[in-house]
Amino acid sequence: MSEDRRAASGDVPRDDPSLDPQQDAVVRAPVGPLLVVAGAGTGKTRALVHRVAALVEGGADPGRIMLCTFTNRAAQDMLSRVEALIHMPIDELWAGTFHHIANRVMRTYGPRAGIPLDYEILDREQATALMTGCLARERRKGGPSTSVLLSILSRAVSLRLSIEETVLHTFSRFSDRTEEIVAALACYQHAKGRVRGVDYDDLLLGWHALMTRDASLADEIAQSFLHVLVDEYQDVSPIQAELVDLVATRGHGSITVVGDDAQSIYGFRGASVDVMLDFPKRYPDAEVLRLETNYRSTPQILALANRSMEGNQRRIPKTLSAVRDGGRSPVVVRLDDPSAQARFVCQRVMELHRTGGLALRDMAVLYRFRAHKQELEMELERRGLPFMIVERLPGGFEPPVGGIGTDAPDGMSRPAQGAQSRLVLSTIHQAKGLEWKVVFILWLSEGAFPSVPTLTSVQSEEEERRVFHVAVTRAKDEVYLCYPSTSVLASGERRSLRISRFLTELQPGAPYETWQVLPTDSVPDRR
């Protein structure tokens, strides 16, 4: 057996009692195409870390392993855990975001893709400045802004579409400005060349060009890797998926992807759940394993979480099962209006904190849009309840200078949660990957969550349903699903709201109990 073949054979280490049977199956799976469908709270990182350790202990050269993650912090954490398992450093392993790895590739092969080796990576401010200059030259009154132009370009790169297609399908309000947009973006490309600069989209495009324009060069790059592993695969964009496929299929064919299609919620930044759903089509001989044992939530919360995904047609069926015993049912709370919703949340938080002894940092209020926290924020300030807001925008397209940043938001470290006893307020997107003992979800009213602007297609409704699933699975012990029954328009007119379809579709036999808080009540009517 050749050295490369032996190193890729996937010999596994000794038994590890810290793994459950499903995790152990992932670690011990033969090399080749492997899709791991890992539900929320099932220990996917543990399984992936142990699989990397198994490959190294089985003889694979760490310098020939590629581990794609969505933050470099996650990559460093995983490498530290691998090193602790195998008791040796593996600094040479290629680990990090797609942008980070693309930067490493381009620093060697860049000229073959028309990019000089001494290129400078443009940060957001530099890219904006160049685009602003082009916009001043090309823009007519009422045209797209600099930020919109950069978004169009990133979207086109992520989805592997032309600028014209991107404008038509995603930015249709500017469809009459397509010629102007194309001219401005062409100017931007020339401007980058003059300063020997590249943006983060260029790194991915350059790597893709290397893998598609010259077969011998593509083979050389692909053959340098024995194994490719991808974390958070549900958030991969089409161009990122193509890059992984090009390396794996031209290389040794060892590819492990781990993700949860039920948590694919970054379509607005170019991710596509179809990448994960179609993996078995692209790799007909792929083994598909599931991680379904949940270590986070109560059986009652998981019953609701499992039911929440039944409305999606495009999904990989799975059933989360709880390790924990007991617990209370999720609670759907009907409120008179947004102000009543805010008062209820504050009152319940105070009860749990002062009577139940629960730390404020162990509770979170999640919402679909930032505007949904307005009444709550004012009520918290009025009552003097300390809180913190996660409102950092997703850093999806612009890693810091040097190409070593994130492809997705880091979220908040477990910025910072324990630093002070404060109630956490967060959008659901920012809360992904985090957990709290008690979670309140706001504005589960039709038109708000799901919101009218997002319901443009079956695919967008399914993504909204996945956002709801993510929110529910952040809760360990209790989850409160709140919906205002009325709201006040800017004109002062009061309008009625219906309960969200994400709750009504769980009926009959809905896995929750219902509370109604009447306007004159300080205590909910639990029925």
TORFIMAR-803958 format. One record per residue (C-alpha): x, y, z; residue in three letters. Coordinates in steps of 0.001 Angstrom, whole numbers, plus 500000, padded with zeros to 6 digits. Layout:
<rs>
X|Y|Z|ALA
...
</rs>
This chain:
<rs>
500000|500000|500000|MET
501385|503409|499031|SER
502168|505982|501707|GLU
499351|508261|500531|ASP
496859|505411|500405|ARG
497892|504160|503841|ARG
497662|507687|505295|ALA
494168|508062|503872|ALA
492977|504660|505049|SER
491399|506093|508175|GLY
492702|503717|510838|ASP
490863|504613|514042|VAL
492250|505048|517548|PRO
491325|503158|520685|ARG
487786|503149|522030|ASP
486755|506471|523556|ASP
484073|506203|526251|PRO
483396|509940|526045|SER
481597|509443|522708|LEU
478041|508214|522381|ASP
477325|505486|519776|PRO
476248|507968|517084|GLN
479299|510168|517609|GLN
481538|507096|517630|ASP
480077|505995|514285|ALA
481098|509346|512804|VAL
484635|509018|514124|VAL
485009|505463|512851|ARG
483375|505882|509441|ALA
485660|504830|506564|PRO
487292|507574|504550|VAL
485350|508698|501539|GLY
482298|510923|501154|PRO
480559|511289|504537|LEU
477551|513485|505342|LEU
476877|513960|509058|VAL
473424|515377|509794|VAL
473918|516815|513278|ALA
470853|518160|515052|GLY
470976|520979|517592|ALA
472789|520161|520819|GLY
474022|516747|519641|THR
477768|517256|520061|GLY
478777|517709|516430|LYS
481977|519548|517338|THR
483040|516711|519628|ARG
482457|514202|516841|ALA
484364|516271|514262|LEU
487279|516905|516630|VAL
487587|513197|517365|HIS
487431|512351|513659|ARG
490333|514702|512925|VAL
492251|513136|515821|ALA
491481|509660|514446|ALA
492822|510598|511016|LEU
496086|511930|512479|VAL
496522|508937|514772|GLU
495795|506707|511769|GLY
498800|508134|509927|GLY
497486|511129|508011|ALA
499930|514032|507707|ASP
498310|517035|509479|PRO
499756|519289|506795|GLY
497561|517486|504280|ARG
494278|517911|506153|ILE
491939|520800|505355|MET
489382|521787|508014|LEU
486956|524490|506863|CYS
485090|526320|509607|THR
483011|529490|509735|PHE
485158|531362|512215|THR
488870|531164|512805|ASN
488208|531143|516526|ARG
486230|527928|516061|ALA
489100|526459|514067|ALA
491641|527293|516750|GLN
489389|525862|519442|ASP
488978|522626|517493|MET
492708|522324|516856|LEU
493436|522814|520554|SER
491013|520019|521364|ARG
492578|517729|518767|VAL
496052|518418|520171|GLU
494817|517565|523659|ALA
493549|514225|522367|LEU
496658|513198|520424|ILE
499232|514886|522705|HIS
501120|516590|519884|MET
501027|519971|518091|PRO
499445|520141|514629|ILE
500071|523748|513645|ASP
500572|522732|510028|GLU
496971|521568|509594|LEU
495020|523818|507187|TRP
492247|525076|509427|ALA
490126|528203|509247|GLY
487485|529972|507231|THR
487180|529541|503480|PHE
488682|533022|503110|HIS
491598|532101|505364|HIS
492374|528954|503372|ILE
491894|530756|500057|ALA
494410|533365|501207|ASN
496976|530641|501942|ARG
496434|529111|498504|VAL
496675|532460|496718|MET
499902|533426|498510|ARG
501485|530501|496658|THR
499584|530255|493398|TYR
498117|533761|492986|GLY
499992|534742|489794|PRO
498495|531714|488028|ARG
495087|533355|488592|ALA
496281|536835|487660|GLY
496799|538014|491237|ILE
500277|539190|492340|PRO
501824|537489|495354|LEU
502246|540810|497137|ASP
498550|541694|496965|TYR
496958|543645|499781|GLU
493658|542480|501234|ILE
491231|545390|501267|LEU
489178|545812|504410|ASP
485607|547073|504308|ARG
486617|550714|504583|GLU
489148|550454|501749|GLN
486715|548599|499504|ALA
484023|551171|500255|THR
486381|554033|499391|ALA
487235|552507|496009|LEU
483598|551789|495244|MET
482595|555306|496271|THR
484996|556738|493716|GLY
483511|554534|491011|CYS
479986|555382|492079|LEU
480684|559090|491793|ALA
481709|558438|488209|ARG
478865|556120|487166|GLU
475871|556797|489404|ARG
472739|558568|488365|ARG
470311|559987|490910|LYS
468343|557312|492756|GLY
470736|554488|491947|GLY
472094|551873|494354|PRO
474402|552946|497151|SER
477986|551825|497680|THR
476952|549203|500238|SER
474294|547824|497898|VAL
476822|547534|495069|LEU
479229|545609|497301|LEU
476342|543363|498381|SER
475392|542691|494764|ILE
478980|541709|493981|LEU
479295|539402|497013|SER
475939|537816|496293|ARG
476936|537158|492694|ALA
480188|535529|493774|VAL
478561|533419|496505|SER
475780|532110|494262|LEU
477943|531762|491143|ARG
475690|534124|489183|LEU
476356|536968|486786|SER
475809|540535|487937|ILE
472786|540749|485642|GLU
471246|537580|487123|GLU
471902|538757|490663|THR
470224|542104|490085|VAL
467229|540441|488439|LEU
466662|537788|491112|HIS
467727|539502|494335|THR
467893|543255|493746|PHE
465033|543581|491271|SER
464191|547104|492458|ARG
467352|548188|490609|PHE
466668|546168|487466|SER
466347|549350|485418|ASP
469868|550304|486590|ARG
471595|547072|485548|THR
473842|548727|482957|GLU
474889|551362|485471|GLU
475604|548693|488108|ILE
477707|546601|485732|VAL
479736|549686|484784|ALA
480322|550674|488408|ALA
481459|547160|489355|LEU
483768|546980|486342|ALA
485296|550290|487477|CYS
485723|548812|490970|TYR
487581|545787|489601|GLN
489981|548080|487693|HIS
490462|550258|490771|ALA
491497|547229|492835|LYS
494020|546258|490191|GLY
495623|549699|490266|ARG
496347|549407|494003|VAL
497274|545696|493828|ARG
494359|545017|496142|GLY
491902|542153|496455|VAL
488735|541847|498482|ASP
487488|538673|500108|TYR
485368|537706|497130|ASP
488504|537849|494971|ASP
490198|535278|497205|LEU
487421|532763|496581|LEU
487249|533597|492877|LEU
491022|533270|492530|GLY
491062|529869|494225|TRP
488158|528770|492038|HIS
489993|529919|488907|ALA
493052|527885|489896|LEU
490876|524783|490232|MET
489016|525178|486933|THR
491320|526747|484335|ARG
494338|524429|484460|ASP
493727|520715|485043|ALA
497320|519913|485979|SER
497478|522779|488468|LEU
494100|521800|489931|ALA
495381|518252|490398|ASP
498543|519542|492054|GLU
496555|521583|494577|ILE
493970|518861|495224|ALA
496558|516097|495615|GLN
498239|518065|498382|SER
495270|517232|500626|PHE
494434|513775|501892|LEU
491288|514769|503732|HIS
488794|517624|503583|VAL
486429|518318|506492|LEU
483769|521062|506645|VAL
481927|522266|509742|ASP
478547|524093|509652|GLU
477981|522733|506160|TYR
474394|524003|506094|GLN
475773|527559|505822|ASP
478079|526929|502861|VAL
477520|529005|499719|SER
477549|527476|496223|PRO
481059|528749|495432|ILE
482397|527381|498713|GLN
480742|524031|497996|ALA
482278|523968|494527|GLU
485737|524642|495960|LEU
485390|521781|498432|VAL
484100|519461|495726|ASP
486908|520394|493346|LEU
489545|519610|495973|VAL
487906|516396|497175|ALA
487013|514883|493803|THR
490396|515683|492238|ARG
492207|514572|495376|GLY
491859|511419|497447|HIS
488080|511571|497743|GLY
488016|511836|501519|SER
485435|514469|502436|ILE
483499|514804|505687|THR
480812|517469|505966|VAL
478908|518145|509187|VAL
475830|520318|509523|GLY
472134|520623|510249|ASP
469816|521569|507406|ASP
467246|522620|510044|ALA
469630|525405|511093|GLN
470350|526815|507633|SER
469338|530460|508212|ILE
471887|532554|506322|TYR
470317|532636|502879|GLY
470494|536433|502940|PHE
474276|536227|502849|ARG
474581|533682|500061|GLY
474295|530378|501914|ALA
472132|527699|500301|SER
470540|524775|502121|VAL
470492|522955|498771|ASP
474247|522479|499042|VAL
473712|520127|501987|MET
470467|518576|500771|LEU
472030|517692|497404|ASP
475280|516268|498812|PHE
474157|512639|498258|PRO
473379|513488|494616|LYS
476874|514851|494069|ARG
478387|511920|495964|TYR
476174|508883|495204|PRO
478365|506590|497294|ASP
478292|508902|500336|ALA
477565|507483|503747|GLU
474940|509468|505664|VAL
475060|509412|509469|LEU
472846|511245|511952|ARG
473501|512763|515351|LEU
470100|512896|517049|GLU
470879|512559|520761|THR
470370|516029|522234|ASN
472254|516965|525415|TYR
470787|520436|525814|ARG
467021|520568|526022|SER
464156|518873|527858|THR
461992|516273|526089|PRO
459121|518782|525994|GLN
461180|521410|524159|ILE
462483|518824|521701|LEU
458958|517579|521001|ALA
458083|521076|519805|LEU
461383|521464|517932|ALA
460836|518192|516069|ASN
457291|519150|515084|ARG
458407|522616|513994|SER
460216|521274|510934|MET
457411|519086|509574|GLU
456103|521951|507457|GLY
459281|522013|505340|ASN
459296|519850|502228|GLN
463011|520207|501533|ARG
464677|518699|504592|ARG
466569|515695|505892|ILE
464229|513915|508336|PRO
465563|513382|511837|LYS
464201|513174|515362|THR
466003|514777|518266|LEU
465816|512710|521443|SER
466604|514020|524906|ALA
469119|512643|527361|VAL
467508|514693|530107|ARG
464395|513715|532060|ASP
461384|515813|532997|GLY
460846|519493|532394|GLY
457900|521760|531681|ARG
456024|522195|528448|SER
456791|525189|526221|PRO
454361|528042|526854|VAL
452548|530054|524204|VAL
451620|533442|525680|VAL
448921|535606|524126|ARG
449417|539302|524902|LEU
447147|542240|524190|ASP
449832|544323|522448|ASP
453607|544829|522226|PRO
453698|546809|525465|SER
451912|544006|527290|ALA
454414|541595|525777|GLN
457277|543642|527207|ALA
455639|543805|530639|ARG
455078|540050|530680|PHE
458673|539269|529792|VAL
459990|541604|532491|CYS
457582|540223|535086|GLN
458456|536601|534295|ARG
462186|537347|534267|VAL
461886|538959|537694|MET
459941|535952|539023|GLU
462506|533479|537751|LEU
465397|535600|539004|HIS
464140|536695|542412|ARG
461960|533754|543352|THR
463503|530962|541363|GLY
467104|532061|541926|GLY
467943|531984|538211|LEU
470794|534265|537131|ALA
469846|536899|534568|LEU
472662|535748|532287|ARG
470957|532339|532077|ASP
467955|533903|530322|MET
467675|535368|526835|ALA
465061|537211|524812|VAL
465251|536429|521100|LEU
463595|538240|518210|TYR
463522|538070|514433|ARG
464246|541759|513805|PHE
465897|544473|515906|ARG
462715|546568|515860|ALA
460978|543816|517820|HIS
462899|544683|520986|LYS
461865|548349|521127|GLN
459097|548109|523747|GLU
461015|545547|525786|LEU
464145|547681|525913|GLU
462164|550646|527235|MET
460402|548484|529831|GLU
463667|546978|531050|LEU
465145|550453|531467|GLU
462037|551646|533290|ARG
462270|548762|535752|ARG
466030|549007|536179|GLY
466651|545429|535016|LEU
470230|545079|533675|PRO
470507|543718|530147|PHE
472964|543429|527287|MET
472285|543504|523553|ILE
474050|541346|520968|VAL
473713|543581|517956|GLU
476982|543114|516101|ARG
476207|542704|512407|LEU
477168|539409|510751|PRO
480715|539705|509434|GLY
479950|537411|506560|GLY
481878|539036|503768|PHE
484724|540994|505301|GLU
487275|539200|507473|PRO
489869|541495|509094|PRO
492994|542472|507177|VAL
495126|539452|506375|GLY
492289|537200|505315|GLY
492092|535418|508627|ILE
488680|536562|509758|GLY
485230|535045|509832|THR
482808|533936|507166|ASP
479938|534078|509676|ALA
479232|535802|512957|PRO
481094|534495|515954|ASP
478137|535274|518160|GLY
478841|535939|521797|MET
481381|533909|523744|SER
480090|531981|526617|ARG
481426|538701|524685|PRO
481213|537765|527762|ALA
477917|536020|528894|GLN
479280|535327|532363|GLY
481015|538664|532796|ALA
478014|540314|534393|GLN
474578|539122|535441|SER
472537|540668|532668|ARG
469562|539515|530682|LEU
470607|538831|527074|VAL
468733|540409|524168|LEU
469621|539064|520731|SER
468390|538522|517217|THR
467885|534843|516495|ILE
470634|534890|513875|HIS
473150|536156|516431|GLN
472012|533556|518972|ALA
472772|530589|516725|LYS
475210|528252|518460|GLY
474426|529600|521943|LEU
472148|528305|524687|GLU
470346|529511|527803|TRP
468258|527891|530509|LYS
465238|530055|529701|VAL
464401|531623|526338|VAL
461660|534098|525424|PHE
460795|534421|521712|ILE
458972|537628|520763|LEU
456458|538662|518120|TRP
455225|535243|516999|LEU
452394|536934|515116|SER
451585|536579|511434|GLU
453248|539349|509489|GLY
455961|539756|512120|ALA
457418|536236|512435|PHE
457239|535132|509730|PRO
457315|538632|508313|SER
455583|539626|505122|VAL
458766|540885|503321|PRO
460515|537524|503771|THR
457658|535420|502375|LEU
458504|535793|498701|THR
458677|532070|497899|SER
458291|528587|499348|VAL
462042|528559|499930|GLN
461957|531787|501936|SER
459081|530521|504099|GLU
461021|527350|504806|GLU
464036|529394|505865|GLU
461827|531426|508219|GLU
460616|528144|509719|ARG
464224|527105|510241|ARG
464855|530418|512028|VAL
461996|529498|514385|PHE
463533|526057|514926|HIS
466882|527622|515792|VAL
465212|529932|518318|ALA
463399|527092|520083|VAL
466481|524891|520304|THR
468464|527584|522132|ARG
466414|526760|525278|ALA
467540|524200|527821|LYS
464752|524262|530436|ASP
461938|526637|529501|GLU
460778|528467|526389|VAL
458079|531153|526217|TYR
456555|531821|522790|LEU
454989|535283|522892|CYS
452618|536911|520437|TYR
450819|540271|520571|PRO
447214|540055|519378|SER
447119|543725|518337|THR
449551|546427|517305|SER
449313|550158|516664|VAL
450133|551568|513233|LEU
451982|554851|512708|ALA
448623|556490|512045|SER
447480|555484|515515|GLY
445055|552880|514179|GLU
444997|549588|516080|ARG
445065|546421|513998|ARG
444448|542804|514956|SER
447169|540195|514628|LEU
446843|536445|514245|ARG
449047|533899|515948|ILE
452027|532810|513807|SER
451584|529900|511427|ARG
454645|528375|513053|PHE
452498|527776|516138|LEU
449127|526963|514567|THR
450658|524334|512292|GLU
451740|522389|515389|LEU
448093|521612|516090|GLN
446255|519335|516773|PRO
447872|517972|519874|GLY
450182|520985|520066|ALA
453188|520265|522310|PRO
452725|523405|524391|TYR
450444|524962|526973|GLU
448722|528317|526493|THR
448732|531347|528775|TRP
446712|534477|528198|GLN
447684|537713|529881|VAL
444673|540009|530083|LEU
445160|543800|530092|PRO
444174|544122|533760|THR
446074|541065|534929|ASP
449505|541025|536478|SER
449457|537215|536581|VAL
448803|535134|533454|PRO
445640|533098|533077|ASP
447176|529649|532582|ARG
444841|527607|530457|ARG
</rs>
